[in-house]
Amino acid sequence: MQQTIKQEMINLIKERRSITFFDPSKEVPLEILEEVVNLASTAPSSYNLQPWKIIIVKSKAQKSILKEICMNQQKVEDASANIIVLANTRGGIENVDKVLDSWIELGYITPDQKDSTKQSIINSWSNPEKAKNNAIRDSSLFAMNIMICSRIFGLETHPIGGFNEQKLREYLNIPDHLIPIMIIAIGYKDNSKQLLPRAYRFKFHEITKVI
Ligand SMILES: Cc1cc2nc3c(=O)[nH]c(=O)nc-3n(C[C@H](O)[C@H](O)[C@H](O)COP(=O)(O)O)c2cc1C
């Protein structure tokens, strides 16, 4: 890989921060959010089942309601939009046909392999604990990808877990099978303000066992 590209990619990852200060005057057009989300959708997922949904809260009035649900975190209102990432615990069962049909079309499997593959997916997703684990794991990778992809478009993000789940469910009419795993505030950084330096990260030797 060319050194400059490598360095740019390192910076893309390294300079991602949870941005507390968004410029409230700068709007992100919906088309850009669409591009970010479509790029982030290339995230891997078990069997490629993509068990996620999102709700985008973008208008000023709705952001103000969401801010209250998020313990009054100001960044929710200042960000151009907030992407609520929902882990779909029915995702495997809802998406299995579309995914396997695309596999057949692309030659991953032959048509006669569909039924057995579908059955093992349905077996896994019929177990509530497995369905929940699958959905949360895959949606979290998708969420991380949203944060990385945003930076390619000059945008910054802030993941938020500090929200009242019950209030969020009531406000957006979120059914039980969708689990709000995090809210991603997204927008342009207010460059007049400075974040504190990045906090300590555990190093390879502190987290790794090699066998
Ligand atoms: C799932 C998740 C939920 C978070 N929720 C909040 C939150 O509600 N409020 C907040 O200020 N920061 C929240 N954070 C941000 C973390 O505090 C932040 O990522 C961490 O301190 C590291 O900082 P950095 O992202 O700038 O490297 C959350 C992060 C994650 C991944």
The ligand as an SDF file (V2000), in Angstrom:
LIG
                    3D

 31 33  0  0  0  0  0  0  0  0999 V2000
  -21.9880    2.3260   23.1510 C   0  0  0  0  0  0  0  0  0  0  0  0
  -21.4150    3.6310   23.6350 C   0  0  0  0  0  0  0  0  0  0  0  0
  -22.1950    4.4810   24.3860 C   0  0  0  0  0  0  0  0  0  0  0  0
  -21.7070    5.7220   24.8120 C   0  0  0  0  0  0  0  0  0  0  0  0
  -22.5270    6.5720   25.4670 N   0  0  0  0  0  0  0  0  0  0  0  0
  -22.0920    7.8050   25.7980 C   0  0  0  0  0  0  0  0  0  0  0  0
  -22.9760    8.7500   26.3900 C   0  0  0  0  0  0  0  0  0  0  0  0
  -24.1610    8.4950   26.5950 O   0  0  0  0  0  0  0  0  0  0  0  0
  -22.4820    9.9700   26.6960 N   0  0  0  0  0  0  0  0  0  0  0  0
  -21.1680   10.3140   26.4700 C   0  0  0  0  0  0  0  0  0  0  0  0
  -20.7810   11.4350   26.7670 O   0  0  0  0  0  0  0  0  0  0  0  0
  -20.3270    9.4340   25.8850 N   0  0  0  0  0  0  0  0  0  0  0  0
  -20.7500    8.1960   25.5210 C   0  0  0  0  0  0  0  0  0  0  0  0
  -19.9080    7.3330   24.8750 N   0  0  0  0  0  0  0  0  0  0  0  0
  -18.5840    7.7990   24.4420 C   0  0  0  0  0  0  0  0  0  0  0  0
  -17.4350    7.2100   25.2220 C   0  0  0  0  0  0  0  0  0  0  0  0
  -17.3480    7.7920   26.4810 O   0  0  0  0  0  0  0  0  0  0  0  0
  -16.1590    7.4210   24.4050 C   0  0  0  0  0  0  0  0  0  0  0  0
  -16.2370    6.6710   23.2170 O   0  0  0  0  0  0  0  0  0  0  0  0
  -14.8940    7.0020   25.1520 C   0  0  0  0  0  0  0  0  0  0  0  0
  -14.7350    7.7990   26.3060 O   0  0  0  0  0  0  0  0  0  0  0  0
  -13.6460    7.1140   24.2880 C   0  0  0  0  0  0  0  0  0  0  0  0
  -13.5200    8.3950   23.7340 O   0  0  0  0  0  0  0  0  0  0  0  0
  -13.2590    8.6050   22.1680 P   0  0  0  0  0  0  0  0  0  0  0  0
  -14.4440    7.9750   21.4580 O   0  0  0  0  0  0  0  0  0  0  0  0
  -13.1970   10.0880   21.9540 O   0  0  0  0  0  0  0  0  0  0  0  0
  -11.9950    7.9230   21.8260 O   0  0  0  0  0  0  0  0  0  0  0  0
  -20.3710    6.0850   24.4770 C   0  0  0  0  0  0  0  0  0  0  0  0
  -19.5800    5.1980   23.7280 C   0  0  0  0  0  0  0  0  0  0  0  0
  -20.0990    4.0020   23.2890 C   0  0  0  0  0  0  0  0  0  0  0  0
  -19.2410    3.0990   22.4420 C   0  0  0  0  0  0  0  0  0  0  0  0
  1  2  1  0
  2  3  1  0
  2 30  2  0
  3  4  2  0
  4  5  1  0
  4 28  1  0
  5  6  2  0
  6  7  1  0
  6 13  1  0
  7  8  2  0
  7  9  1  0
  9 10  1  0
 10 11  2  0
 10 12  1  0
 12 13  2  0
 13 14  1  0
 14 15  1  0
 14 28  1  0
 15 16  1  0
 16 17  1  0
 16 18  1  0
 18 19  1  0
 18 20  1  0
 20 21  1  0
 20 22  1  0
 22 23  1  0
 23 24  1  0
 24 25  2  0
 24 26  1  0
 24 27  1  0
 28 29  2  0
 29 30  1  0
 30 31  1  0
M  END
$$$$
